[in-house]
């Protein structure tokens, strides 16, 4: 499928979460369970509060947002942020479809049906396409993996009594993991 055909296909199936790999394989995912949805809402809420305090820095997005990445894949992180410079450089038409941009910040929140190994590989895809900070959060064992460009292995934060820092990408953001229990 061309980019436009893929976008139209996704619009015809609004109840499904659909992604496309760099090899143009289509991945269809069902909606998440209620606990995952609750966790994702709390994650988005915390990111949104930070964005309200830093309005001119960029835009944040929820799990329904697809991005066309440089490798041709179309992925939808559970939460993401794109700097104002990147976002404002897009045309309105590009913003209305799967924006051809890799968010600088992405979060994948593992649900009960996700494979941690598959999500870890996806985090590397995000980095290869330009993400500057990527978090994989695994609620069932209260673990967060922090990915950065140039690191051979992610940092591991064990325990949801901790907070994750947005570092230089999202200065001042502290995500309270306890909110995701």
VMD Tcl script that builds the backbone (N, CA, C; Angstrom):
set m [mol new atoms 543]
animate dup $m
set s [atomselect $m all]
$s set {name element resname resid chain x y z} {
  {N N UNK 1 A 0.838 -1.190 0.000}
  {CA C UNK 1 A 0.000 0.000 0.000}
  {C C UNK 1 A 0.878 1.247 0.000}
  {N N UNK 2 A 0.453 2.230 -0.743}
  {CA C UNK 2 A 1.131 3.524 -0.682}
  {C C UNK 2 A 0.806 4.174 0.664}
  {N N UNK 3 A 1.484 5.260 0.985}
  {CA C UNK 3 A 1.200 5.970 2.233}
  {C C UNK 3 A -0.257 6.415 2.290}
  {N N UNK 4 A -0.771 6.950 1.185}
  {CA C UNK 4 A -2.163 7.406 1.162}
  {C C UNK 4 A -3.138 6.236 1.301}
  {N N UNK 5 A -2.848 5.119 0.622}
  {CA C UNK 5 A -3.713 3.944 0.730}
  {C C UNK 5 A -3.708 3.397 2.158}
  {N N UNK 6 A -2.532 3.387 2.793}
  {CA C UNK 6 A -2.447 2.908 4.168}
  {C C UNK 6 A -3.237 3.818 5.101}
  {N N UNK 7 A -3.110 5.121 4.910}
  {CA C UNK 7 A -3.869 6.069 5.739}
  {C C UNK 7 A -5.372 5.821 5.578}
  {N N UNK 8 A -5.830 5.676 4.329}
  {CA C UNK 8 A -7.253 5.423 4.073}
  {C C UNK 8 A -7.705 4.107 4.705}
  {N N UNK 9 A -6.876 3.067 4.605}
  {CA C UNK 9 A -7.192 1.777 5.220}
  {C C UNK 9 A -7.385 1.941 6.732}
  {N N UNK 10 A -6.508 2.684 7.364}
  {CA C UNK 10 A -6.618 2.914 8.810}
  {C C UNK 10 A -7.891 3.686 9.151}
  {N N UNK 11 A -8.266 4.642 8.308}
  {CA C UNK 11 A -9.476 5.425 8.554}
  {C C UNK 11 A -10.730 4.571 8.409}
  {N N UNK 12 A -10.668 3.532 7.557}
  {CA C UNK 12 A -11.805 2.640 7.365}
  {C C UNK 12 A -11.998 1.681 8.541}
  {N N UNK 13 A -10.967 1.572 9.403}
  {CA C UNK 13 A -11.014 0.649 10.548}
  {C C UNK 13 A -10.654 1.400 11.832}
  {N N UNK 14 A -11.486 2.350 12.241}
  {CA C UNK 14 A -11.145 3.208 13.383}
  {C C UNK 14 A -11.102 2.484 14.731}
  {N N UNK 15 A -11.678 1.297 14.826}
  {CA C UNK 15 A -11.665 0.566 16.098}
  {C C UNK 15 A -10.403 -0.250 16.296}
  {N N UNK 16 A -9.541 -0.287 15.289}
  {CA C UNK 16 A -8.301 -1.045 15.378}
  {C C UNK 16 A -7.114 -0.094 15.446}
  {N N UNK 17 A -6.082 -0.549 16.094}
  {CA C UNK 17 A -4.817 0.184 16.100}
  {C C UNK 17 A -3.930 -0.540 15.101}
  {N N UNK 18 A -3.530 0.183 14.065}
  {CA C UNK 18 A -2.816 -0.434 12.955}
  {C C UNK 18 A -1.473 0.256 12.782}
  {N N UNK 19 A -0.433 -0.545 12.654}
  {CA C UNK 19 A 0.899 -0.014 12.374}
  {C C UNK 19 A 1.449 -0.702 11.133}
  {N N UNK 20 A 2.503 -0.106 10.564}
  {CA C UNK 20 A 3.158 -0.689 9.390}
  {C C UNK 20 A 4.654 -0.715 9.650}
  {N N UNK 21 A 5.288 -1.847 9.447}
  {CA C UNK 21 A 6.728 -1.951 9.669}
  {C C UNK 21 A 7.483 -1.312 8.502}
  {N N UNK 22 A 8.791 -1.217 8.659}
  {CA C UNK 22 A 9.633 -0.682 7.588}
  {C C UNK 22 A 9.559 -1.556 6.344}
  {N N UNK 23 A 9.232 -2.858 6.509}
  {CA C UNK 23 A 9.075 -3.773 5.377}
  {C C UNK 23 A 7.661 -3.770 4.815}
  {N N UNK 24 A 6.846 -2.812 5.275}
  {CA C UNK 24 A 5.455 -2.633 4.859}
  {C C UNK 24 A 4.550 -3.801 5.258}
  {N N UNK 25 A 4.918 -4.497 6.334}
  {CA C UNK 25 A 4.025 -5.497 6.909}
  {C C UNK 25 A 3.032 -4.766 7.798}
  {N N UNK 26 A 1.769 -5.162 7.694}
  {CA C UNK 26 A 0.708 -4.524 8.469}
  {C C UNK 26 A 0.536 -5.280 9.794}
  {N N UNK 27 A 0.514 -4.532 10.887}
  {CA C UNK 27 A 0.296 -5.113 12.211}
  {C C UNK 27 A -1.018 -4.544 12.740}
  {N N UNK 28 A -1.948 -5.435 13.057}
  {CA C UNK 28 A -3.252 -5.008 13.569}
  {C C UNK 28 A -3.337 -5.405 15.035}
  {N N UNK 29 A -3.667 -4.425 15.860}
  {CA C UNK 29 A -3.771 -4.650 17.298}
  {C C UNK 29 A -5.177 -4.280 17.749}
  {N N UNK 30 A -5.693 -5.050 18.661}
  {CA C UNK 30 A -7.004 -4.723 19.200}
  {C C UNK 30 A -6.865 -3.599 20.214}
  {N N UNK 31 A -7.966 -2.968 20.590}
  {CA C UNK 31 A -7.890 -1.961 21.648}
  {C C UNK 31 A -7.339 -2.590 22.925}
  {N N UNK 32 A -6.747 -1.769 23.774}
  {CA C UNK 32 A -6.172 -2.281 25.017}
  {C C UNK 32 A -7.263 -2.591 26.029}
  {N N UNK 33 A -6.882 -3.350 27.040}
  {CA C UNK 33 A -7.783 -3.610 28.146}
  {C C UNK 33 A -7.953 -2.361 28.995}
  {N N UNK 34 A -8.908 -2.417 29.882}
  {CA C UNK 34 A -9.251 -1.234 30.677}
  {C C UNK 34 A -8.113 -0.771 31.580}
  {N N UNK 35 A -7.389 -1.703 32.225}
  {CA C UNK 35 A -6.273 -1.280 33.082}
  {C C UNK 35 A -5.189 -0.582 32.282}
  {N N UNK 36 A -4.886 -1.101 31.099}
  {CA C UNK 36 A -3.885 -0.442 30.250}
  {C C UNK 36 A -4.366 0.936 29.819}
  {N N UNK 37 A -5.651 1.040 29.499}
  {CA C UNK 37 A -6.215 2.333 29.120}
  {C C UNK 37 A -6.136 3.342 30.259}
  {N N UNK 38 A -6.396 2.879 31.472}
  {CA C UNK 38 A -6.298 3.751 32.652}
  {C C UNK 38 A -4.864 4.228 32.833}
  {N N UNK 39 A -3.920 3.302 32.722}
  {CA C UNK 39 A -2.502 3.672 32.876}
  {C C UNK 39 A -2.080 4.664 31.795}
  {N N UNK 40 A -2.510 4.408 30.571}
  {CA C UNK 40 A -2.121 5.297 29.483}
  {C C UNK 40 A -2.722 6.692 29.675}
  {N N UNK 41 A -3.954 6.760 30.166}
  {CA C UNK 41 A -4.576 8.069 30.435}
  {C C UNK 41 A -3.779 8.827 31.490}
  {N N UNK 42 A -3.325 8.131 32.516}
  {CA C UNK 42 A -2.537 8.782 33.572}
  {C C UNK 42 A -1.180 9.240 33.049}
  {N N UNK 43 A -0.610 8.462 32.156}
  {CA C UNK 43 A 0.656 8.840 31.525}
  {C C UNK 43 A 0.476 10.101 30.682}
  {N N UNK 44 A -0.550 10.106 29.844}
  {CA C UNK 44 A -0.836 11.264 28.987}
  {C C UNK 44 A -1.140 12.495 29.838}
  {N N UNK 45 A -1.859 12.307 30.929}
  {CA C UNK 45 A -2.193 13.430 31.818}
  {C C UNK 45 A -0.928 14.091 32.352}
  {N N UNK 46 A 0.031 13.285 32.803}
  {CA C UNK 46 A 1.267 13.852 33.340}
  {C C UNK 46 A 2.063 14.576 32.251}
  {N N UNK 47 A 2.149 13.975 31.068}
  {CA C UNK 47 A 2.840 14.620 29.954}
  {C C UNK 47 A 2.117 15.906 29.555}
  {N N UNK 48 A 0.795 15.859 29.539}
  {CA C UNK 48 A 0.007 17.041 29.183}
  {C C UNK 48 A 0.188 18.193 30.153}
  {N N UNK 49 A 0.260 17.882 31.445}
  {CA C UNK 49 A 0.492 18.940 32.437}
  {C C UNK 49 A 1.838 19.610 32.203}
  {N N UNK 50 A 2.857 18.813 31.891}
  {CA C UNK 50 A 4.177 19.382 31.604}
  {C C UNK 50 A 4.089 20.273 30.351}
  {N N UNK 51 A 3.394 19.800 29.323}
  {CA C UNK 51 A 3.278 20.575 28.076}
  {C C UNK 51 A 2.541 21.895 28.298}
  {N N UNK 52 A 1.534 21.897 29.155}
  {CA C UNK 52 A 0.832 23.141 29.457}
  {C C UNK 52 A 1.771 24.169 30.087}
  {N N UNK 53 A 2.698 23.714 30.895}
  {CA C UNK 53 A 3.656 24.606 31.542}
  {C C UNK 53 A 4.767 25.042 30.590}
  {N N UNK 54 A 4.935 24.340 29.486}
  {CA C UNK 54 A 5.990 24.621 28.511}
  {C C UNK 54 A 5.371 24.699 27.112}
  {N N UNK 55 A 4.354 25.545 26.977}
  {CA C UNK 55 A 3.508 25.571 25.787}
  {C C UNK 55 A 4.244 25.786 24.471}
  {N N UNK 56 A 5.292 26.539 24.465}
  {CA C UNK 56 A 5.949 26.872 23.203}
  {C C UNK 56 A 7.003 25.860 22.772}
  {N N UNK 57 A 7.224 24.833 23.578}
  {CA C UNK 57 A 8.292 23.882 23.254}
  {C C UNK 57 A 7.881 22.821 22.246}
  {N N UNK 58 A 6.603 22.428 22.236}
  {CA C UNK 58 A 6.189 21.394 21.308}
  {C C UNK 58 A 4.794 20.879 21.595}
  {N N UNK 59 A 4.464 19.764 20.964}
  {CA C UNK 59 A 3.134 19.170 21.048}
  {C C UNK 59 A 3.235 17.738 21.554}
  {N N UNK 60 A 2.228 17.305 22.326}
  {CA C UNK 60 A 2.191 15.925 22.795}
  {C C UNK 60 A 1.033 15.191 22.132}
  {N N UNK 61 A 1.168 13.850 22.075}
  {CA C UNK 61 A 0.228 13.031 21.319}
  {C C UNK 61 A -0.116 11.764 22.094}
  {N N UNK 62 A -1.322 11.237 21.839}
  {CA C UNK 62 A -1.761 10.023 22.505}
  {C C UNK 62 A -1.496 8.798 21.633}
  {N N UNK 63 A -1.981 7.657 22.108}
  {CA C UNK 63 A -1.689 6.386 21.451}
  {C C UNK 63 A -2.413 6.186 20.124}
  {N N UNK 64 A -3.316 7.051 19.771}
  {CA C UNK 64 A -4.008 6.943 18.486}
  {C C UNK 64 A -3.266 7.627 17.354}
  {N N UNK 65 A -2.127 8.219 17.648}
  {CA C UNK 65 A -1.402 9.012 16.662}
  {C C UNK 65 A -0.338 8.183 15.957}
  {N N UNK 66 A -0.426 8.149 14.644}
  {CA C UNK 66 A 0.582 7.460 13.850}
  {C C UNK 66 A 1.569 8.448 13.265}
  {N N UNK 67 A 2.824 8.036 13.203}
  {CA C UNK 67 A 3.886 8.848 12.600}
  {C C UNK 67 A 4.560 8.036 11.503}
  {N N UNK 68 A 4.781 8.655 10.338}
  {CA C UNK 68 A 5.530 8.018 9.267}
  {C C UNK 68 A 7.002 8.310 9.519}
  {N N UNK 69 A 7.760 7.266 9.768}
  {CA C UNK 69 A 9.164 7.418 10.139}
  {C C UNK 69 A 10.070 7.375 8.914}
  {N N UNK 70 A 11.307 7.842 9.049}
  {CA C UNK 70 A 12.220 7.858 7.904}
  {C C UNK 70 A 12.415 6.500 7.226}
  {N N UNK 71 A 12.289 5.391 7.975}
  {CA C UNK 71 A 12.466 4.068 7.367}
  {C C UNK 71 A 11.219 3.568 6.641}
  {N N UNK 72 A 10.149 4.390 6.611}
  {CA C UNK 72 A 8.916 4.030 5.920}
  {C C UNK 72 A 7.873 3.380 6.804}
  {N N UNK 73 A 8.243 3.045 8.030}
  {CA C UNK 73 A 7.257 2.456 8.942}
  {C C UNK 73 A 6.296 3.534 9.426}
  {N N UNK 74 A 5.142 3.095 9.881}
  {CA C UNK 74 A 4.161 3.978 10.514}
  {C C UNK 74 A 3.871 3.366 11.878}
  {N N UNK 75 A 4.339 4.042 12.921}
  {CA C UNK 75 A 4.198 3.533 14.279}
  {C C UNK 75 A 3.390 4.498 15.134}
  {N N UNK 76 A 2.770 3.945 16.166}
  {CA C UNK 76 A 1.939 4.719 17.091}
  {C C UNK 76 A 2.393 4.447 18.520}
  {N N UNK 77 A 3.213 5.320 19.090}
  {CA C UNK 77 A 3.607 5.105 20.480}
  {C C UNK 77 A 2.432 5.394 21.411}
  {N N UNK 78 A 2.522 4.921 22.633}
  {CA C UNK 78 A 1.438 5.172 23.588}
  {C C UNK 78 A 1.373 6.639 24.003}
  {N N UNK 79 A 2.510 7.301 24.020}
  {CA C UNK 79 A 2.579 8.748 24.262}
  {C C UNK 79 A 3.816 9.251 23.541}
  {N N UNK 80 A 3.759 10.509 23.097}
  {CA C UNK 80 A 4.915 11.050 22.391}
  {C C UNK 80 A 4.896 12.571 22.425}
  {N N UNK 81 A 6.035 13.133 22.046}
  {CA C UNK 81 A 6.190 14.588 22.021}
  {C C UNK 81 A 7.066 14.947 20.824}
  {N N UNK 82 A 6.647 15.991 20.107}
  {CA C UNK 82 A 7.387 16.517 18.956}
  {C C UNK 82 A 7.672 17.981 19.228}
  {N N UNK 83 A 8.905 18.388 19.019}
  {CA C UNK 83 A 9.286 19.779 19.248}
  {C C UNK 83 A 8.514 20.717 18.319}
  {N N UNK 84 A 8.351 21.950 18.769}
  {CA C UNK 84 A 7.624 22.949 17.977}
  {C C UNK 84 A 8.283 23.157 16.623}
  {N N UNK 85 A 9.596 23.147 16.579}
  {CA C UNK 85 A 10.292 23.346 15.307}
  {C C UNK 85 A 9.945 22.283 14.284}
  {N N UNK 86 A 9.960 21.032 14.703}
  {CA C UNK 86 A 9.615 19.934 13.793}
  {C C UNK 86 A 8.139 19.984 13.408}
  {N N UNK 87 A 7.268 20.191 14.402}
  {CA C UNK 87 A 5.825 20.187 14.152}
  {C C UNK 87 A 5.428 21.341 13.235}
  {N N UNK 88 A 5.935 22.521 13.506}
  {CA C UNK 88 A 5.554 23.705 12.722}
  {C C UNK 88 A 6.140 23.697 11.322}
  {N N UNK 89 A 7.143 22.868 11.076}
  {CA C UNK 89 A 7.718 22.753 9.733}
  {C C UNK 89 A 6.847 21.898 8.815}
  {N N UNK 90 A 5.888 21.189 9.387}
  {CA C UNK 90 A 4.985 20.341 8.592}
  {C C UNK 90 A 3.847 21.167 8.018}
  {N N UNK 91 A 3.358 20.763 6.871}
  {CA C UNK 91 A 2.174 21.398 6.313}
  {C C UNK 91 A 0.944 20.915 7.084}
  {N N UNK 92 A -0.162 21.615 6.947}
  {CA C UNK 92 A -1.407 21.190 7.588}
  {C C UNK 92 A -1.810 19.810 7.060}
  {N N UNK 93 A -1.637 19.567 5.772}
  {CA C UNK 93 A -1.961 18.259 5.208}
  {C C UNK 93 A -1.117 17.163 5.859}
  {N N UNK 94 A 0.170 17.411 6.072}
  {CA C UNK 94 A 1.032 16.426 6.732}
  {C C UNK 94 A 0.597 16.192 8.175}
  {N N UNK 95 A 0.200 17.255 8.855}
  {CA C UNK 95 A -0.254 17.136 10.235}
  {C C UNK 95 A -1.573 16.365 10.328}
  {N N UNK 96 A -2.394 16.434 9.295}
  {CA C UNK 96 A -3.691 15.769 9.299}
  {C C UNK 96 A -3.599 14.273 9.017}
  {N N UNK 97 A -2.484 13.824 8.466}
  {CA C UNK 97 A -2.312 12.393 8.187}
  {C C UNK 97 A -1.314 11.829 9.192}
  {N N UNK 98 A -0.546 10.827 8.813}
  {CA C UNK 98 A 0.497 10.290 9.682}
  {C C UNK 98 A 1.739 11.138 9.431}
  {N N UNK 99 A 1.943 12.114 10.292}
  {CA C UNK 99 A 2.995 13.114 10.083}
  {C C UNK 99 A 4.340 12.445 9.792}
  {N N UNK 100 A 5.032 12.932 8.757}
  {CA C UNK 100 A 6.337 12.365 8.404}
  {C C UNK 100 A 7.435 12.935 9.306}
  {N N UNK 101 A 7.405 12.490 10.546}
  {CA C UNK 101 A 8.354 13.000 11.540}
  {C C UNK 101 A 8.495 11.945 12.641}
  {N N UNK 102 A 9.683 11.850 13.190}
  {CA C UNK 102 A 9.875 10.972 14.343}
  {C C UNK 102 A 9.839 11.834 15.596}
  {N N UNK 103 A 8.951 11.527 16.533}
  {CA C UNK 103 A 8.936 12.292 17.782}
  {C C UNK 103 A 10.293 12.210 18.479}
  {N N UNK 104 A 10.670 13.299 19.129}
  {CA C UNK 104 A 11.906 13.284 19.896}
  {C C UNK 104 A 11.773 12.430 21.150}
  {N N UNK 105 A 10.531 12.293 21.645}
  {CA C UNK 105 A 10.263 11.548 22.870}
  {C C UNK 105 A 9.103 10.600 22.633}
  {N N UNK 106 A 9.291 9.319 23.011}
  {CA C UNK 106 A 8.224 8.336 22.884}
  {C C UNK 106 A 8.153 7.471 24.136}
  {N N UNK 107 A 6.940 6.994 24.408}
  {CA C UNK 107 A 6.718 6.056 25.506}
  {C C UNK 107 A 5.888 4.894 24.979}
  {N N UNK 108 A 6.343 3.700 25.294}
  {CA C UNK 108 A 5.558 2.495 25.056}
  {C C UNK 108 A 5.217 1.926 26.423}
  {N N UNK 109 A 3.947 1.682 26.657}
  {CA C UNK 109 A 3.436 1.161 27.914}
  {C C UNK 109 A 2.949 -0.262 27.659}
  {N N UNK 110 A 3.655 -1.242 28.207}
  {CA C UNK 110 A 3.324 -2.645 27.930}
  {C C UNK 110 A 1.969 -3.003 28.520}
  {N N UNK 111 A 1.122 -3.607 27.695}
  {CA C UNK 111 A -0.156 -4.129 28.177}
  {C C UNK 111 A 0.012 -5.629 28.413}
  {N N UNK 112 A -0.997 -6.252 28.979}
  {CA C UNK 112 A -0.919 -7.671 29.331}
  {C C UNK 112 A -0.674 -8.567 28.119}
  {N N UNK 113 A -1.117 -8.155 26.941}
  {CA C UNK 113 A -0.973 -8.996 25.754}
  {C C UNK 113 A 0.285 -8.684 24.941}
  {N N UNK 114 A 1.036 -7.660 25.319}
  {CA C UNK 114 A 2.262 -7.299 24.602}
  {C C UNK 114 A 3.423 -8.186 25.023}
  {N N UNK 115 A 4.370 -8.338 24.131}
  {CA C UNK 115 A 5.619 -9.036 24.424}
  {C C UNK 115 A 6.684 -7.986 24.755}
  {N N UNK 116 A 7.333 -8.136 25.902}
  {CA C UNK 116 A 8.395 -7.195 26.276}
  {C C UNK 116 A 9.502 -7.200 25.229}
  {N N UNK 117 A 9.865 -8.372 24.748}
  {CA C UNK 117 A 10.941 -8.494 23.748}
  {C C UNK 117 A 10.586 -7.734 22.460}
  {N N UNK 118 A 9.343 -7.855 22.010}
  {CA C UNK 118 A 8.899 -7.140 20.806}
  {C C UNK 118 A 8.945 -5.633 21.033}
  {N N UNK 119 A 8.499 -5.200 22.207}
  {CA C UNK 119 A 8.528 -3.765 22.512}
  {C C UNK 119 A 9.961 -3.247 22.637}
  {N N UNK 120 A 10.872 -4.051 23.167}
  {CA C UNK 120 A 12.265 -3.634 23.248}
  {C C UNK 120 A 12.853 -3.419 21.854}
  {N N UNK 121 A 12.502 -4.292 20.923}
  {CA C UNK 121 A 12.950 -4.124 19.534}
  {C C UNK 121 A 12.344 -2.860 18.925}
  {N N UNK 122 A 11.085 -2.587 19.268}
  {CA C UNK 122 A 10.411 -1.388 18.761}
  {C C UNK 122 A 11.098 -0.122 19.286}
  {N N UNK 123 A 11.579 -0.166 20.521}
  {CA C UNK 123 A 12.272 1.003 21.082}
  {C C UNK 123 A 13.529 1.306 20.269}
  {N N UNK 124 A 14.223 0.270 19.835}
  {CA C UNK 124 A 15.413 0.473 19.007}
  {C C UNK 124 A 15.031 1.060 17.646}
  {N N UNK 125 A 13.863 0.655 17.123}
  {CA C UNK 125 A 13.371 1.256 15.876}
  {C C UNK 125 A 13.145 2.753 16.062}
  {N N UNK 126 A 12.550 3.124 17.193}
  {CA C UNK 126 A 12.340 4.551 17.464}
  {C C UNK 126 A 13.670 5.300 17.456}
  {N N UNK 127 A 14.670 4.747 18.132}
  {CA C UNK 127 A 15.977 5.417 18.186}
  {C C UNK 127 A 16.613 5.512 16.801}
  {N N UNK 128 A 16.545 4.433 16.021}
  {CA C UNK 128 A 17.126 4.446 14.671}
  {C C UNK 128 A 16.470 5.502 13.783}
  {N N UNK 129 A 15.234 5.827 14.076}
  {CA C UNK 129 A 14.504 6.807 13.267}
  {C C UNK 129 A 14.597 8.231 13.794}
  {N N UNK 130 A 15.267 8.434 14.933}
  {CA C UNK 130 A 15.505 9.791 15.392}
  {C C UNK 130 A 15.022 10.170 16.779}
  {N N UNK 131 A 14.361 9.262 17.497}
  {CA C UNK 131 A 13.931 9.595 18.865}
  {C C UNK 131 A 15.163 9.880 19.723}
  {N N UNK 132 A 15.038 10.857 20.605}
  {CA C UNK 132 A 16.138 11.250 21.478}
  {C C UNK 132 A 16.009 10.680 22.887}
  {N N UNK 133 A 14.812 10.289 23.255}
  {CA C UNK 133 A 14.559 9.681 24.555}
  {C C UNK 133 A 13.338 8.785 24.397}
  {N N UNK 134 A 13.464 7.540 24.849}
  {CA C UNK 134 A 12.364 6.591 24.703}
  {C C UNK 134 A 12.255 5.764 25.977}
  {N N UNK 135 A 11.026 5.670 26.480}
  {CA C UNK 135 A 10.771 4.886 27.687}
  {C C UNK 135 A 9.883 3.699 27.351}
  {N N UNK 136 A 10.269 2.537 27.836}
  {CA C UNK 136 A 9.420 1.355 27.808}
  {C C UNK 136 A 9.047 1.073 29.252}
  {N N UNK 137 A 7.764 1.118 29.550}
  {CA C UNK 137 A 7.282 0.923 30.915}
  {C C UNK 137 A 6.524 -0.397 30.985}
  {N N UNK 138 A 6.953 -1.253 31.928}
  {CA C UNK 138 A 6.372 -2.586 32.093}
  {C C UNK 138 A 5.717 -2.644 33.474}
  {N N UNK 139 A 4.410 -2.384 33.547}
  {CA C UNK 139 A 3.736 -2.316 34.844}
  {C C UNK 139 A 3.757 -3.607 35.657}
  {N N UNK 140 A 3.641 -4.774 35.010}
  {CA C UNK 140 A 3.508 -6.000 35.797}
  {C C UNK 140 A 4.712 -6.297 36.677}
  {N N UNK 141 A 5.914 -5.857 36.269}
  {CA C UNK 141 A 7.058 -6.040 37.160}
  {C C UNK 141 A 7.652 -4.701 37.603}
  {N N UNK 142 A 6.870 -3.643 37.410}
  {CA C UNK 142 A 7.252 -2.289 37.841}
  {C C UNK 142 A 8.677 -1.932 37.406}
  {N N UNK 143 A 8.900 -2.061 36.099}
  {CA C UNK 143 A 10.205 -1.774 35.516}
  {C C UNK 143 A 10.045 -0.769 34.380}
  {N N UNK 144 A 10.999 0.136 34.303}
  {CA C UNK 144 A 11.050 1.076 33.176}
  {C C UNK 144 A 12.434 0.970 32.541}
  {N N UNK 145 A 12.440 0.962 31.220}
  {CA C UNK 145 A 13.679 0.917 30.449}
  {C C UNK 145 A 13.825 2.268 29.758}
  {N N UNK 146 A 14.990 2.887 29.923}
  {CA C UNK 146 A 15.226 4.212 29.350}
  {C C UNK 146 A 16.242 4.074 28.219}
  {N N UNK 147 A 15.796 4.419 27.022}
  {CA C UNK 147 A 16.618 4.311 25.820}
  {C C UNK 147 A 17.061 5.697 25.365}
  {N N UNK 148 A 18.334 5.774 24.993}
  {CA C UNK 148 A 18.903 7.006 24.460}
  {C C UNK 148 A 19.788 6.658 23.260}
  {N N UNK 149 A 19.914 7.567 22.293}
  {CA C UNK 149 A 20.801 7.297 21.156}
  {C C UNK 149 A 22.236 7.060 21.640}
  {N N UNK 150 A 22.919 6.141 20.992}
  {CA C UNK 150 A 24.315 5.892 21.301}
  {C C UNK 150 A 24.558 4.976 22.485}
  {N N UNK 151 A 23.516 4.562 23.182}
  {CA C UNK 151 A 23.674 3.631 24.308}
  {C C UNK 151 A 23.527 2.208 23.802}
  {N N UNK 152 A 24.409 1.318 24.234}
  {CA C UNK 152 A 24.300 -0.070 23.797}
  {C C UNK 152 A 23.170 -0.800 24.525}
  {N N UNK 153 A 22.883 -0.409 25.747}
  {CA C UNK 153 A 21.819 -1.019 26.545}
  {C C UNK 153 A 21.012 0.083 27.223}
  {N N UNK 154 A 19.718 -0.143 27.427}
  {CA C UNK 154 A 18.921 0.864 28.135}
  {C C UNK 154 A 19.264 0.878 29.621}
  {N N UNK 155 A 19.052 2.010 30.255}
  {CA C UNK 155 A 19.093 2.061 31.712}
  {C C UNK 155 A 17.814 1.408 32.219}
  {N N UNK 156 A 17.897 0.739 33.358}
  {CA C UNK 156 A 16.740 0.056 33.931}
  {C C UNK 156 A 16.414 0.704 35.269}
  {N N UNK 157 A 15.158 1.099 35.427}
  {CA C UNK 157 A 14.664 1.653 36.684}
  {C C UNK 157 A 13.682 0.641 37.249}
  {N N UNK 158 A 14.016 0.088 38.407}
  {CA C UNK 158 A 13.179 -0.937 39.025}
  {C C UNK 158 A 12.382 -0.318 40.169}
  {N N UNK 159 A 11.068 -0.474 40.128}
  {CA C UNK 159 A 10.206 0.008 41.195}
  {C C UNK 159 A 9.429 1.247 40.798}
  {N N UNK 160 A 8.124 1.190 41.003}
  {CA C UNK 160 A 7.260 2.311 40.646}
  {C C UNK 160 A 7.195 3.379 41.731}
  {N N UNK 161 A 8.040 3.276 42.759}
  {CA C UNK 161 A 8.155 4.382 43.699}
  {C C UNK 161 A 9.090 5.458 43.126}
  {N N UNK 162 A 9.707 5.192 41.986}
  {CA C UNK 162 A 10.636 6.114 41.329}
  {C C UNK 162 A 9.912 7.052 40.368}
  {N N UNK 163 A 10.655 8.053 39.906}
  {CA C UNK 163 A 10.192 8.975 38.868}
  {C C UNK 163 A 11.161 8.891 37.703}
  {N N UNK 164 A 10.648 9.148 36.503}
  {CA C UNK 164 A 11.495 9.215 35.317}
  {C C UNK 164 A 11.653 10.671 34.916}
  {N N UNK 165 A 12.854 11.030 34.531}
  {CA C UNK 165 A 13.152 12.408 34.140}
  {C C UNK 165 A 13.091 12.562 32.624}
  {N N UNK 166 A 12.545 13.690 32.190}
  {CA C UNK 166 A 12.540 14.019 30.771}
  {C C UNK 166 A 13.885 14.486 30.267}
  {N N UNK 167 A 14.835 14.616 31.188}
  {CA C UNK 167 A 16.219 14.964 30.867}
  {C C UNK 167 A 16.267 16.237 30.023}
  {N N UNK 168 A 17.216 16.329 29.115}
  {CA C UNK 168 A 17.363 17.544 28.299}
  {C C UNK 168 A 16.293 17.637 27.216}
  {N N UNK 169 A 15.656 16.511 26.876}
  {CA C UNK 169 A 14.633 16.505 25.825}
  {C C UNK 169 A 13.366 17.207 26.312}
  {N N UNK 170 A 12.933 16.881 27.529}
  {CA C UNK 170 A 11.750 17.483 28.147}
  {C C UNK 170 A 12.169 18.010 29.529}
  {N N UNK 171 A 12.897 19.121 29.559}
  {CA C UNK 171 A 13.453 19.602 30.829}
  {C C UNK 171 A 12.365 19.901 31.861}
  {N N UNK 172 A 12.545 19.323 33.036}
  {CA C UNK 172 A 11.603 19.554 34.118}
  {C C UNK 172 A 10.512 18.506 34.227}
  {N N UNK 173 A 10.357 17.644 33.224}
  {CA C UNK 173 A 9.342 16.596 33.306}
  {C C UNK 173 A 9.802 15.528 34.281}
  {N N UNK 174 A 8.966 15.210 35.237}
  {CA C UNK 174 A 9.178 14.079 36.139}
  {C C UNK 174 A 7.918 13.239 36.103}
  {N N UNK 175 A 8.021 12.036 35.559}
  {CA C UNK 175 A 6.881 11.148 35.487}
  {C C UNK 175 A 6.845 10.293 36.746}
  {N N UNK 176 A 5.765 10.413 37.494}
  {CA C UNK 176 A 5.577 9.609 38.702}
  {C C UNK 176 A 5.047 8.233 38.308}
  {N N UNK 177 A 5.922 7.250 38.400}
  {CA C UNK 177 A 5.543 5.898 38.009}
  {C C UNK 177 A 4.455 5.325 38.894}
  {N N UNK 178 A 4.381 5.734 40.141}
  {CA C UNK 178 A 3.347 5.233 41.062}
  {C C UNK 178 A 1.940 5.464 40.514}
  {N N UNK 179 A 1.765 6.487 39.699}
  {CA C UNK 179 A 0.456 6.775 39.098}
  {C C UNK 179 A 0.031 5.684 38.103}
  {N N UNK 180 A 0.979 4.834 37.694}
  {CA C UNK 180 A 0.690 3.819 36.678}
  {C C UNK 180 A 0.413 2.447 37.285}
  {N N UNK 181 A 0.320 2.373 38.595}
  {CA C UNK 181 A 0.020 1.075 39.248}
  {C C UNK 181 A -1.403 0.683 38.990}
}
mol reanalyze $m
mol bondsrecalc $m
mol representation Tube
mol addrep $m
